[in-house]
């Protein structure tokens, strides 16, 4: 039994934006390089990638029991929340310390995913910009000994201050993860994980919270990305599982990472690159992602190119989508929940 968990946000939602602005104002004097990187609009921009990721999940898997979508008082307008496989999970449902909310830190949210009520022991976590690109079975995520498969990137964790990207949240968190594992006499973390589905176990999450309660609670309480954060779902769980023989490395080069960069005249180049990726055979890779890499390119050319690419790859609606005339043209609050108050105090 394997569940899937997504985290999702619509940064254009006025209520959400108001909460974020209030939180930024409150924490302005404590923001650092890492925090400011984590506040990039690209991290909260919604292009309906989740819709296409769910289409890929429906198209290429048959083993998923339940799909949990973790949000902050938001629901995609096109999502059929009455589908028996879909469950919306609010941040308030998984954060035991309510003063940690509202949060705009993916590391904080990911540190608490194991608290989703009804979540299976084995689960897969996807960012909404990750999609599947070929038929997959359970053994693509757990081997015949029930060990997790960990998909690695070729990029190393940056350890020296003079390296470009040293202060990037992903590198800061990886160094923190490595330091904790070193304290248990395990090898340091040298390589980052691929931006692909993250294979996880709830029991390993719980072990790590027992081992490092202060560090994980500190991460949970940081409203924005912070140099002291841990990246629980996308690094720490997997490396701890590898160190304790509960995980193995997945096949290399299993994912295509399409990086959208913003620079003068970048939009036509992006459109050209995505046009080339349309020919990518579904058998070439297991997964792919389209990622802004912290630089939002919101030009019409780029937006149209991404939309056309995703529609080309996944043209057929999934059973998780409302019929078009049922959808309301706005982001909806979670049914039965009152919106989180915007007022924020220290």
C-alpha positions, -999 to +999 in steps of 0.1 A: +000+000+000+016+032-012+002+068-009+013+099-027+017+133-011+019+167-029+025+202-015+007+229-034+003+267-032-013+294-054+008+325-049-017+346-067-044+341-041-050+375-025-057+360+010-026+339+009-005+368-004-018+390+024-007+365+050+027+362+034+032+399+033+022+403+070+046+375+079+075+391+059+069+425+076+070+409+110+102+390+103+119+417+082+148+424+106+156+386+107+156+378+070+189+365+057+204+355+023+189+320+026+154+334+036+154+359+008+162+332-017+133+312-004+109+341-009+114+342-046+081+344-064+091+314-085+086+292-054+050+301-051+039+306-087+011+284-100+010+272-136-014+243-129+016+219-129-002+199-103-030+191-128-006+177-152+014+158-126-018+142-115-026+133-151+008+116-153+002+098-120-031+084-133-016+075-167+015+057-155+007+041-121-018+016-109-006+010-073-014+043-056-040+040-028-045+077-018-034+111-029-029+138-002-025+174-013-011+196+015-021+233+012-028+265+032-065+270+030-065+265-007-079+241-033-072+241-070-103+253-089-102+223-112-097+196-086-126+172-078-123+170-040-151+144-039-129+118-057-123+090-033-086+090-038-081+127-032-078+143+002-069+179+009-048+184+040-045+218+056-012+230+073-031+232+106-038+194+103-001+185+105+016+212+125+014+203+162+027+237+173+001+262+158+024+292+165+046+279+136+018+290+112+014+305+088+045+292+072+060+299+037+089+275+042+087+242+023+113+227+047+090+234+076+060+218+058+080+188+047+093+182+083+057+174+093+044+153+064+044+121+084+017+136+106-010+134+078-038+114+093-044+081+075-011+082+056+004+048+047+037+037+061+052+038+026+046+069+006+060+090-022+063+128-020+062+149-052+066+186-057+039+198-081+064+205-108+074+168-110+057+145-134+060+108-144+070+100-180+068+062-183+049+032-169+059+027-133+054-002-108+060-005-071+096-018-076+105+016-091+101+030-056+107+000-032+129-030-041+121-067-035+134-063+001+111-034+007+140-009+007+134+026-005+149+036-039+168+069-038+173+088-070+205+109-070+215+140-088+250+144-103+254+177-085+275+178-053+265+195-021+284+228-021+306+230+010+328+261+004+317+297+009+334+308-023+313+283-044+285+298-064+252+288-047+268+281-013+240+300+005+212+284-016+187+268+008+192+233-008+229+234+000+226+249+035+200+222+044+221+194+030+251+205+050+229+205+081+216+170+073+252+158+068+263+172+102+235+154+120+243+121+103+280+126+111+270+129+148+257+093+145+290+082+128+275+079+094+292+091+062+287+128+052+263+137+024+282+144-008+255+145-035+221+160-038+190+140-046+173+143-080+144+167-083+121+136-087+097+117-066+110+113-030+104+078-016+097+079+021+087+058+052+066+072+080+085+052+106+119+066+095+104+101+099+093+092+134+128+079+143+144+111+131+121+132+152+131+111+182+168+115+174+168+152+165+137+168+181+152+202+186+166+206+151+134+194+135+113+216+157+135+246+148+130+238+111+092+235+116+092+269+133+111+289+106+084+307+086+108+312+057+138+292+046+167+295+071+204+285+071+196+261+100+169+242+082+169+205+076+155+191+043+137+161+058+116+148+029+142+155+001+174+144+017+176+135+054+151+106+055+168+090+024+204+094+036+195+081+070+177+051+054+208+045+032+230+046+063+208+021+081+204-003+051+168+006+045+173+022+012+194+016-020+204+039-049+179+040-078+190+037-114+211+068-125+198+093-151+162+084-144+149+120-145+150+149-169+154+183-152+142+212-174+156+243-159+139+276-168+164+305-165+156+342-168+180+364-187+177+388-216+160+371-246+156+338-226+120+333-234+125+324-271+152+300-260+130+284-234+102+279-260+127+263-284+141+239-257+106+228-246+097+222-282+126+198-284+116+181-252+082+173-268+099+146-287+113+130-255+102+094-256+082+082-226+107+053-224+138+075-221+132+086-185+110+077-155+104+113-144+108+149-155+104+184-139+101+219-151+117+242-125+123+280-124+154+276-103+145+306-082+141+329-112+106+334-123+102+340-160+066+352-163+068+363-199+039+354-221+062+334-245+076+313-216+041+308-200+026+297-233+056+274-241+053+256-207+015+253-210+018+239-246+044+215-235+024+201-206-008+199-226+011+181-254+025+155-229-007+150-210-037+160-232-064+139-214-080+150-182-076+127-152-105+115-131-093+139-104-105+169-124-138+186-124-157+190-156-150+224-170-184+239-163-182+227-127-150+246-120-151+281-104-126+306-117-109+313-083-089+295-057-112+280-032-108+277+006-110+242+020-145+229+025-157+233+061-127+254+071-127+291+080-098+309+063-068+314+085-069+350+100-045+373+083-036+391+115-001+379+127+016+387+159+050+379+173 
